[in-house]
Amino acid sequence: MAIKASSGAAPAASSARSRGRVIATAVGVVLAFAILLSLGTWQVERLAWKESLLADIAERRAAAPVDLSKIEEIVRSGGDIEYRRVSVRGTFDHAHERHFFATFEGRTGFYIYTPMTLSDGRILFLNRGFVPYEMKEPATRPAGEVAGEQVVTGYARARLSQKPSLIVPENDLAKNIFYWKDLDAMVSTSGLDPLRVLPFFVDADASVDNPGGWPKGGVTQFDLPNNHLQYAVTWYGLAAALAAVVAGVWLRRGRSASAGQ
């Protein structure tokens, strides 16, 4: 005799699948909500860090220039030298200047990184400032190739250990065009003794007045982007929107269930 399947088996299986979907949806919503909140909190932390950094930079810019030995001491201790005011004295080696592709005040051109030989024979690569694209070669600006001992005030800048981004082009060493500040490449292509070169740069400030007007100092960029607040608001806003959508769905389901009774 044939045995008939229980009529309650199919509804039970359907109910189990429905509960499974509800649980999976709830887990997904909770996970998404947690991620949005964590991203918002991370941006708040980044905001505090960036505001502290900007305040530190402003304080360093306002400070009196220190001797180069102070910057060296900070480097040896592993400290941060960025934007610290410094005064340097030495003689420029114009024959080995390096050209860093840049834009300044709406014009395309180059920052001129020139080796400066200090009194003790060591060498510092100093960013003397900007020249327009058509003045890349020193012959186009002979007045600016100052001779003799010079005193320059500016800002200490750390070297880069690697190319800052994949979208930055490779340096064109054959044409003496640098797209990122590779100190090792600047030294090797200049034929200088790497043991004599200091492991950082200095940017000349706007007080430098080179004959002929070029290079033009004061090219250091201090306006660091600070969009962390709006990013935090965006992530928290998305979290609030998700919570509102979930609450709306549960309210509609509750009203539908009440109406069906």
ROKOL-332833 format. One record per residue (C-alpha): y negated, z, x negated; residue in one letter; residue number from 0. Coordinates in pm, 1 decimal, decimal comma. Layout:
<py->Y; pz->Z; px->X; res->a; n->NUM>
...
***
This chain:
<py->0,0; pz->0,0; px->0,0; res->m; n->0>
<py->-347,5; pz->-101,4; px->-139,9; res->a; n->1>
<py->-591,0; pz->172,1; px->-224,0; res->i; n->2>
<py->-956,5; pz->107,3; px->-130,9; res->k; n->3>
<py->-1228,5; pz->186,6; px->-392,2; res->a; n->4>
<py->-1454,7; pz->475,1; px->-310,4; res->s; n->5>
<py->-1768,5; pz->349,6; px->-134,1; res->s; n->6>
<py->-1975,9; pz->608,1; px->-323,4; res->g; n->7>
<py->-1893,9; pz->472,7; px->-672,4; res->a; n->8>
<py->-2154,4; pz->191,1; px->-673,7; res->a; n->9>
<py->-2447,9; pz->405,1; px->-553,9; res->p; n->10>
<py->-2357,4; pz->672,2; px->-812,3; res->a; n->11>
<py->-2358,4; pz->415,6; px->-1094,4; res->a; n->12>
<py->-2690,3; pz->274,2; px->-973,1; res->s; n->13>
<py->-2839,0; pz->622,7; px->-960,0; res->s; n->14>
<py->-2721,8; pz->693,9; px->-1316,3; res->a; n->15>
<py->-2882,5; pz->371,7; px->-1442,6; res->r; n->16>
<py->-3205,2; pz->458,2; px->-1262,6; res->s; n->17>
<py->-3214,1; pz->803,6; px->-1420,4; res->r; n->18>
<py->-3148,2; pz->645,7; px->-1759,1; res->g; n->19>
<py->-3444,1; pz->408,7; px->-1716,9; res->r; n->20>
<py->-3669,1; pz->696,9; px->-1611,7; res->v; n->21>
<py->-3567,6; pz->903,8; px->-1913,6; res->i; n->22>
<py->-3614,8; pz->609,8; px->-2152,2; res->a; n->23>
<py->-3957,0; pz->534,6; px->-2003,7; res->t; n->24>
<py->-4060,2; pz->899,7; px->-2028,4; res->a; n->25>
<py->-3951,9; pz->917,2; px->-2393,9; res->v; n->26>
<py->-4141,3; pz->596,8; px->-2471,1; res->g; n->27>
<py->-4457,1; pz->724,0; px->-2300,9; res->v; n->28>
<py->-4443,5; pz->1058,7; px->-2481,3; res->v; n->29>
<py->-4386,6; pz->883,3; px->-2814,1; res->l; n->30>
<py->-4675,3; pz->641,6; px->-2756,6; res->a; n->31>
<py->-4903,7; pz->927,4; px->-2650,2; res->f; n->32>
<py->-4812,9; pz->1124,8; px->-2963,3; res->a; n->33>
<py->-4878,8; pz->824,0; px->-3187,6; res->i; n->34>
<py->-5220,3; pz->759,1; px->-3030,6; res->l; n->35>
<py->-5319,7; pz->1123,8; px->-3067,9; res->l; n->36>
<py->-5203,3; pz->1132,4; px->-3430,4; res->s; n->37>
<py->-5399,8; pz->816,0; px->-3511,1; res->l; n->38>
<py->-5711,5; pz->964,7; px->-3353,7; res->g; n->39>
<py->-5668,4; pz->1288,6; px->-3547,1; res->t; n->40>
<py->-5614,7; pz->1096,0; px->-3870,3; res->w; n->41>
<py->-5943,1; pz->911,4; px->-3815,0; res->q; n->42>
<py->-6123,1; pz->1242,5; px->-3754,5; res->v; n->43>
<py->-5987,2; pz->1367,1; px->-4087,2; res->e; n->44>
<py->-6095,6; pz->1041,0; px->-4254,1; res->r; n->45>
<py->-6441,2; pz->1083,6; px->-4099,8; res->l; n->46>
<py->-6478,3; pz->1427,5; px->-4259,4; res->a; n->47>
<py->-6360,2; pz->1286,8; px->-4593,1; res->w; n->48>
<py->-6600,5; pz->990,0; px->-4576,8; res->k; n->49>
<py->-6899,5; pz->1207,2; px->-4482,1; res->e; n->50>
<py->-6821,2; pz->1438,2; px->-4773,6; res->s; n->51>
<py->-6793,1; pz->1137,4; px->-5006,1; res->l; n->52>
<py->-7126,1; pz->991,9; px->-4889,8; res->l; n->53>
<py->-7295,4; pz->1328,2; px->-4935,5; res->a; n->54>
<py->-7148,5; pz->1353,2; px->-5285,6; res->d; n->55>
<py->-7271,4; pz->1003,6; px->-5373,2; res->i; n->56>
<py->-7621,4; pz->1085,0; px->-5245,4; res->a; n->57>
<py->-7625,2; pz->1399,2; px->-5460,6; res->e; n->58>
<py->-7513,4; pz->1207,2; px->-5769,5; res->r; n->59>
<py->-7776,5; pz->936,6; px->-5714,5; res->r; n->60>
<py->-8049,6; pz->1199,6; px->-5697,7; res->a; n->61>
<py->-7937,2; pz->1377,9; px->-6014,8; res->a; n->62>
<py->-8097,2; pz->1325,1; px->-6355,5; res->a; n->63>
<py->-7910,3; pz->1087,8; px->-6590,2; res->p; n->64>
<py->-7660,5; pz->1258,6; px->-6819,5; res->v; n->65>
<py->-7553,1; pz->1159,4; px->-7167,5; res->d; n->66>
<py->-7258,4; pz->922,8; px->-7201,3; res->l; n->67>
<py->-7053,4; pz->1201,1; px->-7360,0; res->s; n->68>
<py->-7056,6; pz->1386,8; px->-7026,6; res->k; n->69>
<py->-6900,0; pz->1087,2; px->-6851,2; res->i; n->70>
<py->-6634,2; pz->1066,2; px->-7123,6; res->e; n->71>
<py->-6557,3; pz->1434,5; px->-7076,9; res->e; n->72>
<py->-6505,2; pz->1383,2; px->-6702,9; res->i; n->73>
<py->-6277,7; pz->1084,3; px->-6767,2; res->v; n->74>
<py->-6064,1; pz->1282,7; px->-7012,7; res->r; n->75>
<py->-6023,5; pz->1561,8; px->-6758,2; res->s; n->76>
<py->-5915,6; pz->1316,2; px->-6488,5; res->g; n->77>
<py->-6231,3; pz->1371,1; px->-6282,7; res->g; n->78>
<py->-6426,9; pz->1125,7; px->-6070,6; res->d; n->79>
<py->-6714,9; pz->946,3; px->-6246,3; res->i; n->80>
<py->-6813,7; pz->706,8; px->-5968,4; res->e; n->81>
<py->-7192,0; pz->671,0; px->-5918,3; res->y; n->82>
<py->-7280,6; pz->945,5; px->-6167,3; res->r; n->83>
<py->-7617,8; pz->882,5; px->-6326,6; res->r; n->84>
<py->-7600,8; pz->814,1; px->-6698,6; res->v; n->85>
<py->-7823,6; pz->704,2; px->-6985,5; res->s; n->86>
<py->-7684,3; pz->483,6; px->-7263,9; res->v; n->87>
<py->-7826,6; pz->354,1; px->-7591,8; res->r; n->88>
<py->-7696,1; pz->61,4; px->-7793,1; res->g; n->89>
<py->-7716,9; pz->-305,0; px->-7888,6; res->t; n->90>
<py->-7601,0; pz->-587,2; px->-7661,8; res->f; n->91>
<py->-7343,3; pz->-842,1; px->-7776,6; res->d; n->92>
<py->-7461,8; pz->-1133,4; px->-7562,1; res->h; n->93>
<py->-7214,3; pz->-1378,0; px->-7713,7; res->a; n->94>
<py->-6929,3; pz->-1200,3; px->-7534,7; res->h; n->95>
<py->-7077,6; pz->-1139,0; px->-7190,9; res->e; n->96>
<py->-6838,3; pz->-1172,0; px->-6897,7; res->r; n->97>
<py->-6934,0; pz->-1318,9; px->-6559,9; res->h; n->98>
<py->-6832,8; pz->-1149,4; px->-6233,3; res->f; n->99>
<py->-6869,1; pz->-1368,6; px->-5922,5; res->f; n->100>
<py->-7090,4; pz->-1194,3; px->-5665,3; res->a; n->101>
<py->-7355,6; pz->-1226,0; px->-5397,1; res->t; n->102>
<py->-7681,5; pz->-1034,8; px->-5405,3; res->f; n->103>
<py->-7969,4; pz->-1040,4; px->-5157,8; res->e; n->104>
<py->-7820,8; pz->-1344,4; px->-4987,0; res->g; n->105>
<py->-7773,3; pz->-1547,7; px->-5305,8; res->r; n->106>
<py->-7450,6; pz->-1649,0; px->-5478,4; res->t; n->107>
<py->-7420,4; pz->-1591,3; px->-5849,0; res->g; n->108>
<py->-7279,9; pz->-1355,5; px->-6108,4; res->f; n->109>
<py->-7306,8; pz->-1000,8; px->-6236,3; res->y; n->110>
<py->-7343,3; pz->-1010,8; px->-6613,2; res->i; n->111>
<py->-7108,6; pz->-767,5; px->-6790,0; res->y; n->112>
<py->-7224,6; pz->-745,2; px->-7150,9; res->t; n->113>
<py->-7060,5; pz->-543,2; px->-7429,3; res->p; n->114>
<py->-7300,2; pz->-281,5; px->-7565,5; res->m; n->115>
<py->-7223,6; pz->-151,0; px->-7912,7; res->t; n->116>
<py->-7308,2; pz->217,1; px->-7943,4; res->l; n->117>
<py->-7434,0; pz->390,8; px->-8257,1; res->s; n->118>
<py->-7082,0; pz->510,4; px->-8343,5; res->d; n->119>
<py->-6935,8; pz->159,6; px->-8319,2; res->g; n->120>
<py->-6766,6; pz->202,3; px->-7982,1; res->r; n->121>
<py->-6825,9; pz->-52,3; px->-7708,1; res->i; n->122>
<py->-6925,1; pz->-15,6; px->-7342,4; res->l; n->123>
<py->-6913,9; pz->-299,4; px->-7089,1; res->f; n->124>
<py->-7244,8; pz->-272,3; px->-6908,0; res->l; n->125>
<py->-7324,2; pz->-457,6; px->-6585,0; res->n; n->126>
<py->-7677,7; pz->-571,4; px->-6662,9; res->r; n->127>
<py->-7728,6; pz->-713,6; px->-6313,9; res->g; n->128>
<py->-7735,1; pz->-1034,3; px->-6113,4; res->f; n->129>
<py->-7819,1; pz->-1393,7; px->-6204,9; res->v; n->130>
<py->-7814,0; pz->-1692,3; px->-5963,7; res->p; n->131>
<py->-7519,0; pz->-1929,5; px->-5979,5; res->y; n->132>
<py->-7710,1; pz->-2195,7; px->-6171,4; res->e; n->133>
<py->-7803,0; pz->-1939,9; px->-6439,5; res->m; n->134>
<py->-7447,7; pz->-1844,2; px->-6533,9; res->k; n->135>
<py->-7482,3; pz->-1969,3; px->-6890,2; res->e; n->136>
<py->-7699,7; pz->-1761,8; px->-7126,6; res->p; n->137>
<py->-7886,3; pz->-2073,4; px->-7239,8; res->a; n->138>
<py->-8054,4; pz->-2091,7; px->-6896,9; res->t; n->139>
<py->-8209,8; pz->-1744,8; px->-6939,9; res->r; n->140>
<py->-8282,4; pz->-1695,6; px->-7310,0; res->p; n->141>
<py->-8566,8; pz->-1448,3; px->-7249,2; res->a; n->142>
<py->-8323,8; pz->-1202,5; px->-7096,3; res->g; n->143>
<py->-8099,7; pz->-1194,6; px->-7403,4; res->e; n->144>
<py->-8278,6; pz->-893,0; px->-7544,8; res->v; n->145>
<py->-8221,1; pz->-799,6; px->-7910,0; res->a; n->146>
<py->-8225,4; pz->-466,9; px->-8090,4; res->g; n->147>
<py->-8140,4; pz->-123,2; px->-7964,6; res->e; n->148>
<py->-8184,2; pz->-77,5; px->-7590,5; res->q; n->149>
<py->-8187,6; pz->229,1; px->-7365,2; res->v; n->150>
<py->-8046,2; pz->172,0; px->-7016,3; res->v; n->151>
<py->-8005,1; pz->409,4; px->-6724,5; res->t; n->152>
<py->-7750,8; pz->340,0; px->-6456,9; res->g; n->153>
<py->-7436,8; pz->448,3; px->-6276,2; res->y; n->154>
<py->-7092,1; pz->512,6; px->-6419,8; res->a; n->155>
<py->-6819,1; pz->306,5; px->-6253,2; res->r; n->156>
<py->-6445,4; pz->353,9; px->-6283,9; res->a; n->157>
<py->-6219,2; pz->74,2; px->-6400,0; res->r; n->158>
<py->-5963,0; pz->-79,3; px->-6163,4; res->l; n->159>
<py->-5594,1; pz->-46,4; px->-6240,5; res->s; n->160>
<py->-5501,7; pz->-354,3; px->-6037,0; res->q; n->161>
<py->-5642,5; pz->-628,3; px->-5816,5; res->k; n->162>
<py->-5789,3; pz->-453,0; px->-5509,9; res->p; n->163>
<py->-5644,7; pz->-692,0; px->-5250,5; res->s; n->164>
<py->-5409,7; pz->-987,2; px->-5214,8; res->l; n->165>
<py->-5694,9; pz->-1196,7; px->-5072,6; res->i; n->166>
<py->-5900,9; pz->-1154,7; px->-5390,7; res->v; n->167>
<py->-5856,7; pz->-1463,1; px->-5614,2; res->p; n->168>
<py->-5710,2; pz->-1435,4; px->-5959,2; res->e; n->169>
<py->-5964,8; pz->-1417,6; px->-6238,7; res->n; n->170>
<py->-6037,7; pz->-1757,1; px->-6396,1; res->d; n->171>
<py->-6029,6; pz->-1652,4; px->-6759,2; res->l; n->172>
<py->-6066,6; pz->-2006,2; px->-6894,2; res->a; n->173>
<py->-6401,3; pz->-2045,4; px->-6714,7; res->k; n->174>
<py->-6510,1; pz->-1684,9; px->-6772,4; res->n; n->175>
<py->-6526,7; pz->-1612,7; px->-6399,2; res->i; n->176>
<py->-6401,3; pz->-1275,1; px->-6280,5; res->f; n->177>
<py->-6330,0; pz->-1197,8; px->-5915,4; res->y; n->178>
<py->-6227,1; pz->-839,1; px->-5980,5; res->w; n->179>
<py->-6318,7; pz->-597,8; px->-6260,2; res->k; n->180>
<py->-6020,0; pz->-627,0; px->-6491,2; res->d; n->181>
<py->-6144,0; pz->-441,5; px->-6799,7; res->l; n->182>
<py->-5838,9; pz->-531,0; px->-7005,9; res->d; n->183>
<py->-5894,4; pz->-901,9; px->-6939,1; res->a; n->184>
<py->-6265,6; pz->-872,1; px->-7018,5; res->m; n->185>
<py->-6177,8; pz->-712,6; px->-7352,0; res->v; n->186>
<py->-5900,4; pz->-953,7; px->-7446,8; res->s; n->187>
<py->-6098,9; pz->-1267,4; px->-7360,1; res->t; n->188>
<py->-6394,7; pz->-1135,7; px->-7557,9; res->s; n->189>
<py->-6185,3; pz->-1085,8; px->-7868,8; res->g; n->190>
<py->-6300,1; pz->-725,3; px->-7899,3; res->l; n->191>
<py->-6094,7; pz->-438,8; px->-8039,8; res->d; n->192>
<py->-5952,9; pz->-260,9; px->-7731,9; res->p; n->193>
<py->-5938,3; pz->68,6; px->-7922,1; res->l; n->194>
<py->-6317,2; pz->66,4; px->-7949,2; res->r; n->195>
<py->-6387,3; pz->-9,2; px->-7581,3; res->v; n->196>
<py->-6466,3; pz->278,5; px->-7344,2; res->l; n->197>
<py->-6237,1; pz->291,1; px->-7036,3; res->p; n->198>
<py->-6510,6; pz->256,1; px->-6772,5; res->f; n->199>
<py->-6820,3; pz->54,4; px->-6685,0; res->f; n->200>
<py->-7187,3; pz->130,6; px->-6631,5; res->v; n->201>
<py->-7411,8; pz->-50,4; px->-6378,9; res->d; n->202>
<py->-7774,7; pz->-82,3; px->-6488,9; res->a; n->203>
<py->-8010,4; pz->55,4; px->-6224,4; res->d; n->204>
<py->-8321,3; pz->-105,1; px->-6075,8; res->a; n->205>
<py->-8550,2; pz->46,0; px->-6341,8; res->s; n->206>
<py->-8431,7; pz->-222,5; px->-6586,1; res->v; n->207>
<py->-8698,2; pz->-494,4; px->-6626,0; res->d; n->208>
<py->-8548,9; pz->-771,1; px->-6835,5; res->n; n->209>
<py->-8781,0; pz->-1037,3; px->-6980,6; res->p; n->210>
<py->-8784,1; pz->-1344,5; px->-6759,2; res->g; n->211>
<py->-8655,4; pz->-1134,3; px->-6469,4; res->g; n->212>
<py->-8284,8; pz->-1201,2; px->-6534,9; res->w; n->213>
<py->-8041,2; pz->-1039,7; px->-6515,0; res->p; n->214>
<py->-8177,9; pz->-835,5; px->-6225,4; res->k; n->215>
<py->-8055,7; pz->-475,5; px->-6234,1; res->g; n->216>
<py->-7992,3; pz->-241,3; px->-5944,4; res->g; n->217>
<py->-7698,3; pz->-426,2; px->-5791,9; res->v; n->218>
<py->-7474,4; pz->-122,7; px->-5729,2; res->t; n->219>
<py->-7357,1; pz->-105,5; px->-5368,4; res->q; n->220>
<py->-7383,1; pz->239,8; px->-5209,5; res->f; n->221>
<py->-7346,0; pz->149,3; px->-4840,4; res->d; n->222>
<py->-6982,5; pz->236,8; px->-4783,5; res->l; n->223>
<py->-6857,1; pz->153,3; px->-4433,0; res->p; n->224>
<py->-6806,7; pz->457,0; px->-4210,7; res->n; n->225>
<py->-6646,3; pz->349,9; px->-3882,4; res->n; n->226>
<py->-6398,9; pz->636,4; px->-3853,6; res->h; n->227>
<py->-6575,4; pz->797,0; px->-3556,4; res->l; n->228>
<py->-6550,0; pz->486,1; px->-3340,5; res->q; n->229>
<py->-6187,8; pz->440,1; px->-3448,5; res->y; n->230>
<py->-6113,2; pz->800,5; px->-3347,3; res->a; n->231>
<py->-6282,4; pz->750,7; px->-3011,0; res->v; n->232>
<py->-6079,7; pz->431,8; px->-2959,8; res->t; n->233>
<py->-5743,1; pz->597,3; px->-3030,3; res->w; n->234>
<py->-5822,8; pz->906,1; px->-2821,9; res->y; n->235>
<py->-5952,9; pz->679,8; px->-2545,8; res->g; n->236>
<py->-5627,5; pz->484,3; px->-2541,8; res->l; n->237>
<py->-5433,9; pz->812,1; px->-2525,0; res->a; n->238>
<py->-5647,7; pz->924,0; px->-2228,3; res->a; n->239>
<py->-5599,9; pz->586,3; px->-2057,5; res->a; n->240>
<py->-5222,6; pz->610,7; px->-2103,0; res->l; n->241>
<py->-5222,3; pz->961,3; px->-1955,6; res->a; n->242>
<py->-5428,8; pz->839,6; px->-1658,6; res->a; n->243>
<py->-5192,0; pz->547,4; px->-1594,1; res->v; n->244>
<py->-4885,7; pz->774,7; px->-1604,9; res->v; n->245>
<py->-5051,8; pz->1027,9; px->-1375,5; res->a; n->246>
<py->-5143,2; pz->750,5; px->-1132,7; res->g; n->247>
<py->-4786,1; pz->620,4; px->-1123,0; res->v; n->248>
<py->-4643,1; pz->966,7; px->-1056,3; res->w; n->249>
<py->-4896,4; pz->1032,6; px->-779,7; res->l; n->250>
<py->-4813,0; pz->702,5; px->-606,5; res->r; n->251>
<py->-4442,0; pz->775,9; px->-630,8; res->r; n->252>
<py->-4499,0; pz->1123,0; px->-488,4; res->g; n->253>
<py->-4693,0; pz->986,1; px->-191,8; res->r; n->254>
<py->-4429,6; pz->715,7; px->-134,4; res->s; n->255>
<py->-4151,2; pz->974,3; px->-136,1; res->a; n->256>
<py->-4341,9; pz->1195,4; px->110,2; res->s; n->257>
<py->-4405,5; pz->902,9; px->341,6; res->a; n->258>
<py->-4036,8; pz->810,7; px->339,5; res->g; n->259>
<py->-3920,2; pz->1151,4; px->457,2; res->q; n->260>
***
